[in-house]
Amino acid sequence: MEKRKLSLLLDFYELTMSNGYFKDGRQNDIAVFDVFFRSVPDGGGYAVFAGLEQVISYIKDLSFTKEELDYLKSKEMFDDKFLQYLKNFKFTADLYSMEEGTPIFPNEPIMIVKGPIIECQLIETVILLTINHQSLIATKATRMVKEAKGRTVMEFGARRAHGYDASIYGARAAYIGGVNGTSNTYADFKYRIPAMGTMAHSYIQSFDDEYEAFKSYALNYPDQTVLLIDTYDTLNSGILNAIKVHNEILKPKGKYLKGVRIDSGDLAYLTKKVREVLDENGLTETKITVSNSLDEYLIRDLVTVQEAKIDSFGVGERLITARSEAVFGGVYKLAAIKKDLGFVPKIKISNNAAKTTTPGFKQVYRFYDEDSKAIADVLTLYDEVINENEPYLLFDPTYPWKQKLVSNYTVKKMLIPIFEEGKLVYKTPCLDDIRVYAKKELTTLWKEVLRLERPHQYYVDLSQKLWTLKETLTANYRKK
Amino acid sequence: MEKRKLSLLLDFYELTMSNGYFKDGRQNDIAVFDVFFRSVPDGGGYAVFAGLEQVISYIKDLSFTKEELDYLKSKEMFDDKFLQYLKNFKFTADLYSMEEGTPIFPNEPIMIVKGPIIECQLIETVILLTINHQSLIATKATRMVKEAKGRTVMEFGARRAHGYDASIYGARAAYIGGVNGTSNTYADFKYRIPAMGTMAHSYIQSFDDEYEAFKSYALNYPDQTVLLIDTYDTLNSGILNAIKVHNEILKPKGKYLKGVRIDSGDLAYLTKKVREVLDENGLTETKITVSNSLDEYLIRDLVTVQEAKIDSFGVGERLITARSEAVFGGVYKLAAIKKDLGFVPKIKISNNAAKTTTPGFKQVYRFYDEDSKAIADVLTLYDEVINENEPYLLFDPTYPWKQKLVSNYTVKKMLIPIFEEGKLVYKTPCLDDIRVYAKKELTTLWKEVLRLERPHQYYVDLSQKLWTLKETLTANYRKK
């Protein structure tokens, strides 16, 4: 994608607030904002973090052109000095983040922005938008890939995506989540996500009959002949013509029918029948691909319950839009603000205890047991140190009498510096490395966390210090 | 949005097919493709067409750079002459379309592409992607606006959109669908969709107390003071501080508290209480805005059932992602292909009768009764003429014995030329005109078609000629 000018892609209130801070002379107040989410889509047990690379790119390019500033001036709401500030805008804040491909859990910071409060507000919208979108699709993809049990999964959703970016970054996120490729040529051109595809029904229909269409394709692509066999009648026409083309066109050239695709009908029944017919004709190596509004539940049913004969899944709209739950609810909440005497932790109280935020500038430690399985994440104050040589008391922040003393564990700091005082200090891994990392990271989760139905709720705890701080602030608030 | 290079944003099979047509010497075969959809999201009775302006812009810019062609060459699948063809690519086809803002119905062409088959294939993906996305959001918006019964509806969803384009073009589509404005500054900058917004909870939290925050905002925006009153406690703190700020800051300046916003809690209960308190304090003109995961069903409940005291709705994720049904299923099907003797209509048979396509190069006529209410759409062959002075027999294409002879009707040709032999012959209306047109068009529908629950199924019929053609092709196919 060519360079995008996204600096005005922000909720208007970021500007009214920023102008307000500026006019109040508070533009240098240092704030800490947490990015976190409250629940996993589809009732899942984990999500997969994605989108950091695009956030970095956006922040690096953040600046305001004369045209943009003229537009803002025309709103007659903004102080000239504030517009001057934007004209000279320079990002100077710190950004901490988990790495792309990391499993993430509700109510833990997955990103922290620390810096002048105006800067924090200006980047809120694009951070959330980017992270919410890509984490949504990456997470959904892992679920489909898991249920495919080693079979190929292809992302075929471009035509149903919510706009151009959704198709491109959606393909990127799906690839992080483990799909093997995409139908989206741009995603291959730009991100080297393997693009694949053979023919639509229109190709078949454009010929006088199905056999002529298959023959044309086999002649044009003898090494990659994958034929769509459901245009007229899968069992009485499509598969028979496909075999005929193999025998008459491909075999004489020493080639082999690579695959067939079925895009409609009863996929369990049809694939079993087609497999039989292929095998009876000696085409045991020909692969069967299916598509048609598939998702993780249908894939699971086909693979595990129906024992359909499928080698490869093409998933479209239900992946690229995460149709069953199309919203990833990442939020951006103030956690602390620096006053003269140092950081003052901030809390947002809610009648709903789960919606009360966790105050302070924080770090997240992931605890692993001796088998390298993740057992809990613990939110701490940023400078707390966890000594792996000492037992550590994990406890539930809502029900603190639920406790577990762990020893023989290792910990990993999950939030790492990306920008320090505006300077990029992180090197984004290449996409294939992110994908490998994501796959490996999923193996650190218990299978009880990974399952689709009623997964185990992974523990996200607070350190004793942080818990005490939160309780104190809540109690103080109640006293008021 | 700056110029986008989207030429490679297409499903890879469009390229394999196009290369195949080219190698077969069929690049000049003229094809007709229909864009249509099969069902309305959310079980609705109508959809609203949007996205044409972006389709036009994409087609005008369609060309292939050296870098793109080098990439394609690297796939080692494409003929050099085909790549040469792409290098010199020039769009020469015809595009017919309904106008943006038009109510559309299942199984009727909303767009038709007629031209060299390669051109038709190359633009398939972006046409579908654009139309599917924007029609989805425009339709959803009309539902919310309708249930708000004249109250303001604002699009607040940028942070939950599926990428940058989804936030921008989603705001555009929502505006076509009738929302009054957006939180998305870019959408205002680029499309003059009124952007609005005041403050987030973080603004309140960044001060030592709520009153100080409100005071700061009122001083900075005395003419546009809308205060978010639910950060701590709406009734015991927020509304009281808002009134205090009115009395102490705004009133002495001759200003007035413009509004309050509530983003959590029981919106029905809270708005009634807040209205009471405002009125008791003489603030009868202060508006109440609510937000928090709203959709058309919740809006209907608040307005019609709960009689909540709400002046304005901010709708976020459930509009910008169309969360309850995030897929608009527009498809692109071959309808005819020109052979030596003229156009040969093409049909895609399906075991599911509803999925069998309607063949031929077509036009859509909308029939209106004497009260200018739309009574049916009739698909005809493109050159059929309907004489308004003669009675016309409408009949159900699936149950042809269901008939109605209509007279005293008027008809409108719904598909109009956009490109003719590659030349743009259509002037896109400005966005505000599209919005006005969309609103007016909805008034041509019976309220039974507009309702949310079990709407009347608007009639989409075939002309006698077209019906006979479809029956004949189906019967011919069966004979094979």
Interface residues (C-beta under 8 A of the other chain):
Chain A: M1 E2 R4 K5 L6 L8 L9 L10 D11 F12 Y13 E14 L15 T16 M17 N19 G20 Y21 K23 D24 R26 D29 A31 F33 E68 Y71 M77 I117 Q121 E124 T125 V126 L128 L129 T130 N132 H133 L136 F156 A158 R159 R160 A161 H162 G163 Y164 D165 A166 S167 I168 Y169 G170 S183 N184 T185 Y186 D188 F189 A195 M196 G197 T198 M199 A200 H201 S202 Y203 Q205 S206 S216 Y217 N220 Y221 Q224 T231 Y232 D233 S264 G265 E317 R318 T321 A322 R323 E325 A326 V327 F328 G329 G330 Y332 K333 L334 I337 K346 K348 I349 S350 N351 K355 Y477
Chain B: M1 E2 R4 K5 L6 L8 L9 L10 D11 F12 Y13 E14 L15 T16 M17 N19 G20 Y21 K23 D24 R26 D29 A31 F33 E68 Y71 M77 I117 Q121 E124 T125 V126 L128 L129 T130 N132 H133 L136 I137 F156 A158 R159 R160 A161 H162 G163 Y164 D165 A166 S167 I168 Y169 G170 S183 N184 T185 Y186 D188 F189 A195 M196 G197 T198 M199 A200 H201 S202 Y203 Q205 S206 S216 Y217 N220 Y221 Q224 T231 Y232 D233 S264 G265 E317 R318 T321 A322 R323 E325 A326 V327 F328 G329 G330 Y332 K333 L334 I337 K346 K348 I349 S350 N351 K355 Y477
